[in-house]
């Protein structure tokens, strides 16, 4: 994949959370990917798996070309997800465009995996010189990507990421407003009983001089979606860092969001990731002030939580939740990946993406 080195960023900050960067100098989407965890090995693995996702997206796979109607006539057995399906408010004329299509599988609806076809531009982000995929009317995004040695784990990771971005858009449509924080800030006193891992991580960060604010960002889906705001009372170098996560287990979601906030701090301090600009200290001040004065009222116990025996069981559970919510059109495309690793892209027509993550 062209990864030349893995850097340990942990010592650049005082959170104590292990953060790693994997560097691909010839990468097209990004040259630097990051990971975090309790150990450096875990953080490095996360950085490398994210590198797999982006490398895989850079390897377009040839497929049939045509407009939607012609494709549906030629493949009546397939679930066809069009460009217009993937962009709320899209111009209906997009369906008349001739584009390249990718083989995928439809996962939702409780009927087992079935053949699907999706626009290649929604799956791949080819570098210059690669075969054209058709008009790029749909912006490619890494949202909904997963990589893991276990395919079910890759699919679950990708699907939970897509859910996270959608639920954030619905729970916080205007961002971290006073009204949203007053309704959704999680009471730290409620953590010990139902989210002990998060309680311990929060206590350690407080000991290291940070103010920690956790937010329940669920919006009518039976999965836990959390945000974490890590405020540095001293301001520099990063006054406020945010992290987000979606998991089946509430403790895992809250803890993962907290780890991502720590990763965000280290990433900004490191300064090597091309899509991360140095934050505006003055712009962060109002949010920090709001968090300091609003009394958290929501109990962590109110967040949904489930234990599953395997990634496959977790995937089935999430698909049932989506089906019950009327979101049964879940499709997944396999991407090229190094031996021993599965890379996938999950698309769910009707999902939104939060402006907080743009």
Rosetta silent file (secondary structure, phi, psi, omega in degrees, C-alpha in Angstrom):
SEQUENCE: XXXXXXXXXXXXXXXXXXXXXXXXXXXXXXXXXXXXXXXXXXXXXXXXXXXXXXXXXXXXXXXXXXXXXXXXXXXXXXXXXXXXXXXXXXXXXXXXXXXXXXXXXXXXXXXXXXXXXXXXXXXXXXXXXXXXXXXXXXXXXXXXXXXXXXXXXXXXXXXXXXXXXXXXXXXXXXXXXXXXXXXXXXXXXXXXXXXXXXXXXXXXXXXXXXXXXXXXXXXXXXXXXXXXXXXXXXXXXXXXXXXXXXXXXXXXXXXXXXXXXXXXXXXXXXXXXXXXXXXXXXXXXXXXXXXXXXXXXXXXXXXXXXXXXXXXXXXXXXXXXXXXXXXXXXXXXXXXXXXXXXXXXXXXXXXXXXXXXX
SCORE:     score description
SCORE:     0.000 S_00000001
   1 L     0.000   -8.664 -179.739    0.000    0.000    0.000 S_00000001
   2 L    86.076   17.766  175.067    3.004    2.312    0.190 S_00000001
   3 E   -75.023  119.842 -176.413    2.987    2.862    3.961 S_00000001
   4 E   -96.166  -23.810 -179.126    6.533    3.969    4.763 S_00000001
   5 E  -164.587  159.275  173.165    6.301    4.476    8.511 S_00000001
   6 E  -122.747  123.293 -175.774    4.044    4.530   11.557 S_00000001
   7 E  -103.560  142.092  175.032    4.583    7.415   13.958 S_00000001
   8 E   -94.927  114.855 -176.335    3.744    7.493   17.677 S_00000001
   9 L   -96.161   -5.558 -169.899    2.078   10.842   18.453 S_00000001
  10 H   -51.064  -44.194 -175.029    1.249   10.135   22.103 S_00000001
  11 H   -71.741   -6.637  178.722    4.042   12.224   23.593 S_00000001
  12 H   -76.120  -12.929 -176.473    2.950   15.369   21.770 S_00000001
  13 L  -136.280  178.728 -175.898    0.066   15.827   24.226 S_00000001
  14 L  -113.876   12.528 -179.196   -0.765   15.131   27.870 S_00000001
  15 L   -70.869  -26.828 -176.733   -3.960   13.036   27.522 S_00000001
  16 L    84.015   -6.279  178.440   -2.031    9.783   27.931 S_00000001
  17 L   -80.442  133.360  179.523   -4.083    8.157   25.133 S_00000001
  18 E   -72.533  128.030  178.332   -1.980    6.324   22.552 S_00000001
  19 E  -131.979  135.180 -179.389   -2.271    7.893   19.080 S_00000001
  20 E  -130.140  153.173  174.335   -0.489    6.728   15.922 S_00000001
  21 E  -123.680  135.707  171.745   -0.181    7.944   12.338 S_00000001
  22 E  -105.250  134.861 -172.593    0.460    5.796    9.270 S_00000001
  23 E  -114.494  125.093  176.152    2.132    7.633    6.392 S_00000001
  24 E  -121.310   92.469 -174.802    1.572    6.853    2.673 S_00000001
  25 L   -57.708  -28.609 -178.606    3.562    9.436    0.703 S_00000001
  26 L   -96.678   10.340 -179.154    1.956    8.376   -2.611 S_00000001
  27 L   -62.726  143.103 -179.866   -1.603    8.301   -1.257 S_00000001
  28 L   -89.816  -48.020 -178.003   -4.229   10.023   -3.395 S_00000001
  29 L   -71.803  -57.705  176.524   -7.040   10.652   -0.860 S_00000001
  30 L  -144.193  151.895  175.638   -4.815   11.341    2.148 S_00000001
  31 L   -96.654  -15.395 -177.018   -1.194   10.670    2.939 S_00000001
  32 E  -127.707  127.971  174.363   -1.691   10.425    6.721 S_00000001
  33 E  -124.854  152.328 -171.954   -4.183    8.249    8.605 S_00000001
  34 E  -123.534  158.073  174.823   -4.592    8.013   12.360 S_00000001
  35 E  -147.276  161.081 -179.392   -5.550    5.530   15.035 S_00000001
  36 E  -143.087  164.319  179.052   -5.955    5.541   18.817 S_00000001
  37 E   173.052 -176.685  179.407   -6.222    3.034   21.642 S_00000001
  38 L   -75.524  -25.192  178.537   -5.153    1.864   25.055 S_00000001
  39 L  -127.348  161.744  178.120   -1.823    0.618   23.642 S_00000001
  40 H   -64.917  -36.131  178.767    0.436    1.768   20.842 S_00000001
  41 H   -60.213  -42.273  178.549   -0.164   -1.532   19.018 S_00000001
  42 H   -64.819  -42.536  179.390   -3.916   -0.877   19.058 S_00000001
  43 H   -65.214  -42.979 -179.726   -3.416    2.702   17.843 S_00000001
  44 H   -64.876  -39.621  177.760   -1.022    1.612   15.076 S_00000001
  45 H   -61.607  -42.135  178.295   -3.439   -1.098   13.941 S_00000001
  46 H   -62.706  -41.164  178.771   -6.221    1.510   13.718 S_00000001
  47 H   -64.294  -40.167 -179.607   -4.021    3.851   11.672 S_00000001
  48 H   -70.592  -38.730  178.546   -3.086    1.047    9.288 S_00000001
  49 H   -67.108  -34.404  174.380   -6.665   -0.160    8.857 S_00000001
  50 H   -67.005  -35.507  175.139   -7.733    3.385    8.002 S_00000001
  51 H   -63.489  -37.602  176.250   -4.910    3.434    5.453 S_00000001
  52 H   -59.209  -45.949 -179.181   -6.352    0.211    4.008 S_00000001
  53 H   -55.540  -48.230 -175.393   -9.749    1.908    3.600 S_00000001
  54 H   -72.921  -39.967  176.173   -8.326    4.829    1.652 S_00000001
  55 H   -59.487  -42.447 -179.585   -5.942    2.716   -0.431 S_00000001
  56 H   -63.142  -38.346  179.582   -8.857    0.450   -1.326 S_00000001
  57 H   -66.887  -22.887 -179.162  -10.963    3.444   -2.404 S_00000001
  58 L   -83.367   -1.973 -177.863   -8.144    4.477   -4.729 S_00000001
  59 L  -110.087   86.392 -178.115   -8.365    1.162   -6.652 S_00000001
  60 L   -66.140  144.610  178.842  -11.369    1.426   -9.009 S_00000001
  61 L  -110.507  123.140 -179.500  -12.928   -1.831  -10.183 S_00000001
  62 L   -60.599  142.442  178.753  -14.282   -1.897  -13.769 S_00000001
  63 L  -149.372 -178.837  179.746  -18.023   -2.537  -14.024 S_00000001
  64 L   -66.430  153.831  177.137  -20.930   -2.092  -16.408 S_00000001
  65 E  -118.594  150.835  177.219  -21.811    1.389  -17.663 S_00000001
  66 E   157.702  174.614  173.880  -25.204    2.841  -18.423 S_00000001
  67 L   -86.364  166.982 -172.537  -28.135    4.891  -17.181 S_00000001
  68 H   -59.014  -49.414 -175.789  -30.405    3.633  -14.417 S_00000001
  69 H   -61.041  -43.042  179.191  -33.312    2.440  -16.558 S_00000001
  70 H   -64.913  -38.003 -179.997  -31.088    0.476  -18.913 S_00000001
  71 H   -65.905  -44.065  179.907  -29.263   -1.090  -15.987 S_00000001
  72 H   -63.788  -35.555  177.589  -32.482   -2.165  -14.275 S_00000001
  73 H   -68.424  -36.757 -178.198  -33.698   -3.724  -17.521 S_00000001
  74 H   -78.756  -24.541 -177.746  -30.423   -5.605  -17.958 S_00000001
  75 L  -132.391   69.306 -175.725  -30.253   -6.758  -14.314 S_00000001
  76 L   -65.342  -18.183 -178.789  -33.858   -7.236  -13.092 S_00000001
  77 L   -86.012   -7.341 -171.970  -32.695   -9.378  -10.160 S_00000001
  78 L   -98.502  146.673  169.769  -30.441   -6.663   -8.706 S_00000001
  79 E   -80.273  111.438 -178.353  -31.148   -3.933   -6.167 S_00000001
  80 E   -99.319  119.483  176.456  -30.072   -0.800   -8.057 S_00000001
  81 E  -103.844  115.345 -173.690  -29.102    2.179   -5.916 S_00000001
  82 L   -89.259  170.893  174.583  -28.924    5.270   -8.110 S_00000001
  83 L   -58.946  -42.773 -178.918  -27.035    8.536   -7.756 S_00000001
  84 H   -65.302  -31.115  178.095  -30.312   10.284   -6.899 S_00000001
  85 H   -63.084  -29.477 -172.401  -31.002    7.713   -4.168 S_00000001
  86 H   -94.814   -0.912 -178.316  -27.780    8.719   -2.421 S_00000001
  87 L  -133.090  100.248  178.159  -28.272   12.493   -2.484 S_00000001
  88 L   -54.133  130.226 -179.588  -31.365   13.937   -0.782 S_00000001
  89 L    78.251   16.576 -177.470  -32.879   16.573   -3.029 S_00000001
  90 L   -68.082  156.940  175.388  -30.836   15.464   -6.040 S_00000001
  91 L   -68.302  123.818 -179.463  -31.746   16.500   -9.569 S_00000001
  92 H   -58.534  -21.997 -179.389  -33.891   13.672  -11.036 S_00000001
  93 H   -67.261  -14.695  176.614  -31.995   14.040  -14.314 S_00000001
  94 H   -56.181  -31.749 -177.421  -29.030   12.336  -12.657 S_00000001
  95 H   -67.374  -14.880  178.101  -30.753    9.023  -13.391 S_00000001
  96 H   -91.025   -4.408 -179.248  -30.288    9.635  -17.117 S_00000001
  97 L   -74.127  144.189  174.726  -26.506    9.976  -16.782 S_00000001
  98 L   -89.346  114.846 -177.829  -24.297    7.199  -18.102 S_00000001
  99 E  -131.996  167.033  175.065  -22.059    6.126  -15.251 S_00000001
 100 E   -86.468  145.724 -176.528  -19.973    3.143  -14.208 S_00000001
 101 E  -120.187  152.892  179.014  -21.517    0.714  -11.713 S_00000001
 102 E  -116.128  139.879  171.768  -20.085   -1.534   -9.009 S_00000001
 103 E   -67.392  139.117  179.112  -21.230   -4.952   -7.932 S_00000001
 104 E  -150.191 -175.808  174.708  -22.437   -4.953   -4.317 S_00000001
 105 E  -132.031  140.119  176.541  -24.807   -6.846   -2.062 S_00000001
 106 E   -85.952  125.378 -174.719  -28.057   -5.739   -0.455 S_00000001
 107 L  -102.742  -25.792 -170.337  -27.989   -6.564    3.256 S_00000001
 108 L   -87.486  179.891  177.086  -31.234   -5.085    4.598 S_00000001
 109 L    86.703   -0.073  176.046  -34.856   -6.093    4.526 S_00000001
 110 L    69.607   17.870 -177.782  -34.405   -9.353    6.439 S_00000001
 111 L  -110.046   11.389 -177.788  -34.122  -11.421    3.256 S_00000001
 112 L    81.814  170.498 -177.278  -30.431  -12.258    3.377 S_00000001
 113 L   -67.677  135.477  179.316  -27.697  -10.940    1.104 S_00000001
 114 E  -135.453  162.518 -178.910  -28.781  -10.249   -2.492 S_00000001
 115 E   -66.942  141.936  176.538  -27.114   -8.817   -5.564 S_00000001
 116 E  -142.172  160.340  174.578  -26.950   -5.029   -5.815 S_00000001
 117 E  -131.276  133.494 -177.807  -25.434   -2.419   -8.127 S_00000001
 118 E  -132.144  153.600  177.968  -24.219    0.985   -6.931 S_00000001
 119 E   -61.417  132.749 -178.020  -22.604    3.973   -8.699 S_00000001
 120 H   -63.334  -29.348 -179.174  -18.845    3.498   -8.787 S_00000001
 121 H   -68.442  -17.879  177.019  -18.281    7.174   -7.907 S_00000001
 122 H   -83.978  -13.633 -175.636  -19.919    6.511   -4.521 S_00000001
 123 L  -107.180  -43.361 -172.268  -17.462    3.706   -3.784 S_00000001
 124 L  -112.949  152.772  175.418  -14.128    4.661   -5.354 S_00000001
 125 L  -129.256   76.448 -171.170  -11.987    7.804   -5.455 S_00000001
 126 L   -69.961  149.439  178.182   -9.549    6.983   -8.256 S_00000001
 127 L   -76.326  168.865  177.144   -6.308    8.909   -8.731 S_00000001
 128 L   -56.006  139.953  179.857   -5.500   10.906  -11.875 S_00000001
 129 L    93.726  -11.346  177.972   -5.018    8.674  -14.887 S_00000001
 130 L   -77.207  159.075  178.289   -7.440    5.991  -13.733 S_00000001
 131 L   -58.100  139.621 -179.267  -10.345    4.978  -15.995 S_00000001
 132 L   -67.966  145.968 -179.903  -13.240    7.470  -15.731 S_00000001
 133 L  -104.172   -1.457 -176.997  -16.276    6.426  -13.691 S_00000001
 134 L   112.956  177.385 -178.954  -18.714    8.926  -15.180 S_00000001
 135 L   -56.964  129.604 -177.837  -19.808   12.450  -14.172 S_00000001
 136 L   -87.148   59.648  179.516  -18.763   13.132  -10.585 S_00000001
 137 L   -74.802  -18.402  179.615  -22.061   14.728   -9.570 S_00000001
 138 L  -107.839  122.718  179.468  -21.860   12.884   -6.241 S_00000001
 139 L   -70.478  128.443  176.916  -19.005   13.840   -3.935 S_00000001
 140 L   -71.516  146.539  178.054  -17.061   10.804   -2.783 S_00000001
 141 L  -141.820  149.343  175.415  -16.705   10.381    0.969 S_00000001
 142 L   -80.396   -3.063  179.020  -14.889    7.939    3.213 S_00000001
 143 L   -59.420  134.908  178.993  -18.024    7.773    5.382 S_00000001
 144 L    83.387   22.165  177.347  -19.270    4.208    5.718 S_00000001
 145 E  -104.393  149.410  177.408  -15.930    2.512    5.089 S_00000001
 146 E  -148.435  147.980  175.968  -14.484   -0.320    7.133 S_00000001
 147 E  -141.615  134.818 -177.864  -11.394   -2.540    7.044 S_00000001
 148 E  -168.598  153.023  174.109  -10.680   -5.547    9.225 S_00000001
 149 L   -60.973  -26.339  177.864   -9.315   -9.124    8.955 S_00000001
 150 L  -101.965  123.578 -174.687  -12.890  -10.289    9.660 S_00000001
 151 H   -64.205  -39.852  178.906  -15.392   -9.220    6.972 S_00000001
 152 H   -61.816  -37.878  177.769  -18.351   -9.069    9.366 S_00000001
 153 H   -66.443  -38.951  177.244  -16.322   -6.798   11.637 S_00000001
 154 H   -63.730  -43.436  179.123  -15.460   -4.564    8.671 S_00000001
 155 H   -63.676  -43.811 -179.610  -19.146   -4.393    7.680 S_00000001
 156 H   -63.437  -44.214  178.450  -20.274   -3.623   11.224 S_00000001
 157 H   -58.686  -46.559 -178.064  -17.647   -0.900   11.598 S_00000001
 158 H   -64.110  -43.133 -178.326  -18.669    0.679    8.281 S_00000001
 159 H   -67.335  -42.597  178.718  -22.390    0.546    9.052 S_00000001
 160 H   -64.433  -34.939  176.932  -21.989    2.004   12.546 S_00000001
 161 H   -65.059  -43.294  178.244  -19.914    4.847   11.116 S_00000001
 162 H   -62.886  -39.944  177.644  -22.644    5.671    8.591 S_00000001
 163 H   -63.751  -43.196  179.964  -25.236    5.566   11.383 S_00000001
 164 H   -53.961  -49.358 -177.044  -23.082    7.836   13.554 S_00000001
 165 H   -66.463  -36.832  178.485  -22.941   10.582   10.895 S_00000001
 166 H   -68.304  -45.820 -177.512  -26.674   10.305   10.205 S_00000001
 167 H   -67.520  -34.787  175.129  -27.690   10.396   13.857 S_00000001
 168 H   -62.179  -40.755  179.491  -25.438   13.372   14.576 S_00000001
 169 H   -63.114  -34.811 -177.728  -27.133   15.261   11.749 S_00000001
 170 H   -83.958  -37.164 -178.126  -30.558   14.527   13.231 S_00000001
 171 H   -77.798  -34.421 -177.158  -29.693   15.010   16.913 S_00000001
 172 L  -126.828   63.571 -175.146  -27.585   18.147   16.422 S_00000001
 173 L   -63.045  -25.405  178.966  -28.933   19.765   13.224 S_00000001
 174 L  -113.679   17.614  179.450  -27.537   23.154   14.244 S_00000001
 175 L    84.768 -159.224 -176.559  -24.478   21.861   16.052 S_00000001
 176 L   -83.668   74.352  177.925  -23.728   22.182   19.757 S_00000001
 177 L   -81.964  166.569  178.305  -26.333   24.802   20.611 S_00000001
 178 H   -60.410  -41.088 -179.616  -27.342   25.719   24.152 S_00000001
 179 H   -63.776  -44.378 -178.771  -30.681   23.939   23.696 S_00000001
 180 H   -65.812  -43.279 -179.600  -29.063   20.753   22.402 S_00000001
 181 H   -66.480  -40.462 -179.899  -26.458   20.639   25.153 S_00000001
 182 H   -61.351  -32.873 -178.480  -29.026   21.319   27.883 S_00000001
 183 H   -86.255  -24.469 -166.529  -31.060   18.332   26.663 S_00000001
 184 H  -119.963   -8.585  178.287  -28.242   15.937   25.836 S_00000001
 185 E   -63.286  133.120 -176.594  -25.274   16.447   28.174 S_00000001
 186 E   -87.898  130.855  178.743  -24.658   13.242   30.114 S_00000001
 187 L   -67.763  118.659 -179.779  -24.481   13.450   33.906 S_00000001
 188 H   -58.687  -28.964 -179.275  -20.999   12.207   34.940 S_00000001
 189 H   -66.574  -18.074 -178.604  -22.479   10.768   38.138 S_00000001
 190 H   -87.802   -4.491 -172.922  -24.473    8.290   36.027 S_00000001
 191 H   -76.042  -41.217 -170.381  -21.400    6.759   34.372 S_00000001
 192 H   -56.317  -38.795 -174.816  -19.980    4.519   37.086 S_00000001
 193 H   -76.601  -34.947 -172.303  -22.948    2.141   37.196 S_00000001
 194 H  -120.849   -8.186  178.715  -23.546    1.668   33.457 S_00000001
 195 L  -144.254   63.936 -173.773  -20.367    2.901   31.727 S_00000001
 196 H   -63.897  -35.083  178.622  -17.444    2.082   34.041 S_00000001
 197 H   -63.364  -42.791  178.331  -14.791    2.178   31.316 S_00000001
 198 H   -65.699  -41.073  179.719  -15.884    5.684   30.353 S_00000001
 199 H   -59.377  -41.850 -179.805  -16.018    6.748   33.996 S_00000001
 200 H   -67.829  -42.958 -179.908  -12.409    5.640   34.492 S_00000001
 201 H   -64.755  -40.975  179.153  -11.200    7.335   31.287 S_00000001
 202 H   -63.518  -45.046 -179.240  -13.004   10.542   32.183 S_00000001
 203 H   -60.179  -38.570  179.559  -11.540   10.561   35.703 S_00000001
 204 H   -67.395  -40.187  178.737   -8.019   10.164   34.311 S_00000001
 205 H   -68.183  -37.521  175.048   -8.478   13.044   31.883 S_00000001
 206 H   -62.548  -41.303  177.831   -9.852   15.251   34.652 S_00000001
 207 H   -60.522  -31.299 -179.572   -6.792   14.324   36.723 S_00000001
 208 L   -86.651    6.003  171.472   -4.637   15.480   33.815 S_00000001
 209 L    99.437   14.977 -179.929   -6.302   18.899   33.835 S_00000001
 210 E  -103.489  153.776  165.814   -9.091   18.618   31.252 S_00000001
 211 E   -97.695  131.171 -174.533  -12.802   19.334   31.478 S_00000001
 212 E  -117.771  128.202  179.381  -14.746   16.449   29.921 S_00000001
 213 E  -128.242  126.034 -178.660  -18.283   16.733   28.539 S_00000001
 214 E  -110.972  142.792 -173.485  -20.173   13.765   27.098 S_00000001
 215 E  -130.263  128.661  173.547  -23.241   14.071   24.865 S_00000001
 216 E   -81.717  113.867 -175.657  -25.929   11.515   24.043 S_00000001
 217 L  -111.237   21.055  177.230  -26.476   11.957   20.293 S_00000001
 218 L   -69.068  146.712 -179.262  -28.945    9.162   19.639 S_00000001
 219 L  -143.013   72.103  171.059  -31.928   10.002   17.438 S_00000001
 220 L    73.616   20.258  168.607  -34.541    7.221   17.400 S_00000001
 221 L  -119.512  142.630 -174.345  -32.309    4.293   16.437 S_00000001
 222 L   -82.559   53.278  171.302  -31.572    1.578   18.991 S_00000001
 223 L  -135.088  154.993 -178.582  -27.811    2.070   18.918 S_00000001
 224 E   -87.646  125.373  176.689  -25.661    4.251   21.148 S_00000001
 225 E  -123.290  126.637 -174.294  -24.280    7.403   19.518 S_00000001
 226 E  -132.340  152.156  170.162  -22.037    9.630   21.602 S_00000001
 227 E  -124.473  149.071  176.066  -20.010   12.806   21.334 S_00000001
 228 E  -128.926  132.424  175.748  -17.198   13.886   23.629 S_00000001
 229 E  -113.845  120.609 -177.646  -15.942   17.438   24.094 S_00000001
 230 E  -108.754  109.974 -174.324  -12.504   17.735   25.643 S_00000001
 231 E  -103.939  129.119  176.084  -11.877   21.252   26.937 S_00000001
 232 E   -97.279  108.279 -178.035   -8.402   22.473   27.873 S_00000001
 233 L   -58.792  -23.152 -179.224   -8.860   25.195   30.528 S_00000001
 234 L   -84.513   -6.245  175.966   -5.433   26.549   29.616 S_00000001
 235 L    86.365  -73.440 -176.917   -6.514   27.119   25.995 S_00000001
 236 L   -78.564  152.403   -3.839   -3.386   26.213   24.085 S_00000001
 237 L   -85.416  -19.273 -179.044   -2.655   24.272   22.012 S_00000001
 238 L  -131.133  103.485 -175.282   -6.211   23.007   21.341 S_00000001
 239 L   -61.538  -43.744 -179.782   -8.930   24.696   23.438 S_00000001
 240 E  -137.824  130.699  174.253  -11.722   22.256   22.484 S_00000001
 241 E  -123.963  143.535 -178.173  -11.501   18.880   20.752 S_00000001
 242 E  -119.450  148.106  174.034  -14.463   16.744   19.730 S_00000001
 243 E  -139.500  152.414 -176.498  -14.867   13.036   19.174 S_00000001
 244 E  -137.610  150.849  178.155  -17.812   10.926   17.998 S_00000001
 245 E  -160.454  153.957  174.237  -18.675    7.234   18.022 S_00000001
 246 E  -131.898  127.303  179.291  -21.499    4.758   17.453 S_00000001
 247 E  -144.774  164.513  173.986  -21.537    1.339   19.105 S_00000001
 248 L   -73.268  -31.927 -178.310  -24.091   -1.223   20.237 S_00000001
 249 L   -98.075  130.756 -175.829  -22.842   -0.884   23.809 S_00000001
 250 H   -62.820  -41.518 -179.505  -23.247    2.515   25.489 S_00000001
 251 H   -62.863  -41.394  179.114  -19.981    2.274   27.429 S_00000001
 252 H   -64.430  -39.043 -179.834  -18.091    1.404   24.247 S_00000001
 253 H   -66.723  -47.647 -179.118  -19.670    4.341   22.385 S_00000001
 254 H   -63.798  -43.439 -179.796  -18.914    6.887   25.112 S_00000001
 255 H   -66.147  -40.024 -179.939  -15.360    5.625   25.606 S_00000001
 256 H   -66.249  -38.679  177.112  -14.678    5.563   21.858 S_00000001
 257 H   -62.870  -39.835  178.793  -15.917    9.139   21.474 S_00000001
 258 H   -65.330  -42.621  176.988  -13.612   10.194   24.288 S_00000001
 259 H   -62.540  -38.743 -179.683  -10.649    8.434   22.668 S_00000001
 260 H   -67.703  -34.693  176.038  -11.426   10.137   19.360 S_00000001
 261 H   -62.561  -40.301  176.766  -11.442   13.546   21.040 S_00000001
 262 H   -64.626  -41.216  176.958   -7.974   12.771   22.383 S_00000001
 263 H   -62.003  -40.048  179.761   -6.898   11.662   18.903 S_00000001
 264 H   -60.598  -40.580  177.265   -8.263   14.918   17.454 S_00000001
 265 H   -61.186  -50.806 -177.436   -6.068   16.915   19.839 S_00000001
 266 H   -62.567  -37.277  179.717   -2.955   14.948   18.943 S_00000001
 267 H   -63.734  -43.384  179.852   -3.753   15.179   15.226 S_00000001
 268 H   -67.899  -39.852  178.781   -4.051   18.962   15.352 S_00000001
 269 H   -65.092  -42.440  179.747   -0.889   19.302   17.413 S_00000001
 270 H   -60.558  -44.340  172.638    0.994   16.982   15.046 S_00000001
 271 L    76.594   11.249 -175.165   -0.098   19.111   12.089 S_00000001
 272 L  -100.769   -8.242 -177.759    0.706   16.565    9.362 S_00000001
 273 L   -86.645  127.935 -168.770   -2.793   15.510    8.275 S_00000001
 274 L   -67.920  -25.754 -175.438   -3.802   17.366    5.139 S_00000001
 275 L   -97.437   11.830  179.353   -7.530   17.658    5.906 S_00000001
 276 L  -119.856  116.250  177.328   -7.113   19.103    9.424 S_00000001
 277 L   -91.947  157.947  176.000   -6.506   22.821    9.824 S_00000001
 278 L   -66.290  133.269 -175.790   -5.236   24.452   12.987 S_00000001
 279 L   -67.670  158.590  176.507   -8.216   25.391   15.130 S_00000001
 280 L   -93.579  109.755 -175.401   -9.386   28.914   15.850 S_00000001
 281 H   -60.614  -41.465 -178.139   -8.913   29.420   19.608 S_00000001
 282 H   -67.013  -35.475 -178.567  -11.380   32.327   19.796 S_00000001
 283 H   -66.286  -27.486 -177.870  -14.069   30.384   17.924 S_00000001
 284 H   -80.729  -17.195 -173.660  -13.921   27.589   20.510 S_00000001
 285 H   -60.246  -45.006 -179.413  -14.441   29.891   23.508 S_00000001
 286 H   -61.146  -39.102  179.082  -18.286   30.128   23.360 S_00000001
 287 H   -66.014  -42.470  177.728  -18.682   26.336   23.257 S_00000001
 288 H   -61.546  -39.297  179.903  -16.320   25.891   26.194 S_00000001
 289 H   -67.417  -40.525  177.486  -18.245   28.528   28.142 S_00000001
 290 H   -60.154  -47.698 -178.398  -21.587   26.836   27.413 S_00000001
 291 H   -60.853  -32.040 -176.910  -20.318   23.466   28.595 S_00000001
 292 H   -72.622  -25.840 -173.709  -19.043   25.046   31.807 S_00000001
 293 H  -107.098  -18.077 -178.635  -22.398   26.500   32.858 S_00000001
 294 L   -81.916  130.644 -179.612  -24.964   23.957   31.621 S_00000001
 295 L   -84.417  120.123 -179.999  -25.912   21.353   34.201 S_00000001
 296 L   -65.348  132.156 -176.893  -25.862   17.836   32.697 S_00000001
 297 L  -120.073  -20.926 -173.781  -29.233   16.155   33.193 S_00000001
 298 E   -82.550  135.868  177.284  -29.312   13.071   30.972 S_00000001
 299 L   -84.662  140.592  175.271  -28.441    9.728   32.506 S_00000001
 300 H   -60.855  -25.875 -179.943  -26.093    7.437   30.622 S_00000001
 301 H   -63.733  -22.817 -179.739  -28.582    4.682   31.445 S_00000001
 302 H   -73.333  -15.746  179.348  -31.027    6.259   28.966 S_00000001
 303 L   -77.110  139.369  178.574  -28.698    5.393   26.093 S_00000001
 304 L   -63.399  151.393 -178.986  -29.462    2.060   24.357 S_00000001
 305 L  -155.603  137.211  179.105  -27.031   -0.739   25.054 S_00000001
 306 L  -149.453  144.452  174.056  -26.646   -4.341   23.920 S_00000001
 307 L  -104.408  134.112  179.217  -24.004   -7.043   24.166 S_00000001
 308 L  -125.648  148.699 -175.212  -23.509   -9.291   21.146 S_00000001
 309 L   -78.125  -16.641 -175.358  -21.417  -12.479   20.897 S_00000001
 310 L  -160.093  161.118  174.488  -19.827  -11.687   17.532 S_00000001
 311 H   -57.614  -36.949  179.264  -19.556   -9.051   14.790 S_00000001
 312 H   -62.077  -42.457  178.242  -21.962  -11.136   12.675 S_00000001
 313 H   -66.652  -38.308  177.382  -24.562  -11.037   15.457 S_00000001
 314 H   -63.916  -40.537  178.728  -24.004   -7.308   15.872 S_00000001
 315 H   -62.970  -44.677  179.184  -24.487   -6.747   12.152 S_00000001
 316 H   -61.899  -39.847 -178.696  -27.752   -8.687   12.152 S_00000001
 317 H   -64.832  -45.106 -179.745  -28.993   -6.709   15.146 S_00000001
 318 H   -64.403  -40.640  178.795  -28.217   -3.334   13.567 S_00000001
 319 H   -62.595  -36.476  176.830  -29.861   -4.365   10.287 S_00000001
 320 H   -64.791  -41.613  178.127  -33.026   -5.321   12.217 S_00000001
 321 H   -61.463  -43.608 -179.801  -33.056   -1.892   13.897 S_00000001
 322 H   -65.951  -41.142  179.052  -32.697   -0.161   10.534 S_00000001
 323 H   -60.883  -42.898  179.068  -35.408   -2.312    8.975 S_00000001
 324 H   -64.159  -27.057  179.586  -37.786   -1.435   11.834 S_00000001
 325 L   -89.677    6.080  179.298  -37.036    2.246   11.210 S_00000001
 326 L    81.324   17.890 -179.422  -37.909    1.906    7.509 S_00000001
 327 L  -115.148   67.796 -174.121  -34.270    1.955    6.375 S_00000001
 328 L   -92.024   -6.993 -178.900  -34.016   -1.444    4.750 S_00000001
 329 L   -89.234   78.899  178.898  -31.971   -0.408    1.690 S_00000001
 330 E  -110.595  120.728 -178.492  -28.512   -1.172    3.042 S_00000001
 331 E  -124.973  149.385 -178.618  -25.912   -2.116    0.441 S_00000001
 332 E  -134.672  135.438  177.375  -22.239   -3.034    0.783 S_00000001
 333 E  -116.173  132.456  174.376  -19.485   -3.168   -1.824 S_00000001
 334 E   -82.500  139.329  179.921  -16.239   -5.063   -1.346 S_00000001
 335 E  -113.203  159.339  173.911  -13.099   -3.192   -2.361 S_00000001
 336 L   -59.420  142.223 -179.163   -9.636   -4.439   -3.308 S_00000001
 337 L  -151.952  158.490  176.883   -7.531   -4.972   -0.202 S_00000001
 338 L   -62.312  156.878  179.257   -4.212   -6.532    0.796 S_00000001
 339 L   -55.382  137.257  177.210   -4.260  -10.282    1.578 S_00000001
 340 L    88.577    0.081 -179.672   -5.785  -11.063    4.960 S_00000001
 341 L  -131.790  141.042  174.427   -7.838   -7.863    5.172 S_00000001
 342 E  -107.270  133.594  174.739  -11.386   -7.056    4.020 S_00000001
 343 E  -120.996  133.240 -176.236  -12.301   -3.518    2.939 S_00000001
 344 E  -137.389  157.140  172.733  -15.932   -2.538    2.428 S_00000001
 345 E  -126.980  126.951 -179.722  -18.066    0.481    1.665 S_00000001
 346 E  -109.190  134.562  178.723  -21.627    0.659    3.039 S_00000001
 347 E  -125.470  135.200  179.174  -24.299    2.902    1.523 S_00000001
 348 E  -131.460  101.770  176.191  -27.737    3.594    3.018 S_00000001
 349 L   -55.809  133.896 -178.248  -30.139    5.693    0.904 S_00000001
 350 L   101.141  -13.755  178.149  -31.867    8.234    3.141 S_00000001
 351 L   -76.976  150.805  176.141  -28.950    8.723    5.516 S_00000001
 352 L  -107.708  169.337  174.067  -27.620   12.203    6.248 S_00000001
 353 L  -129.240  125.564 -175.841  -24.108   13.412    7.092 S_00000001
 354 L   -65.714  139.510  174.464  -23.636   15.893    9.927 S_00000001
 355 H   -64.094  -21.038  178.518  -22.108   19.283    9.124 S_00000001
 356 H   -62.822  -21.262 -174.385  -20.027   18.788   12.276 S_00000001
 357 H  -107.547    4.961 -179.004  -17.974   16.235   10.315 S_00000001
 358 L   -74.832    0.000    0.000  -17.542   18.126    7.039 S_00000001
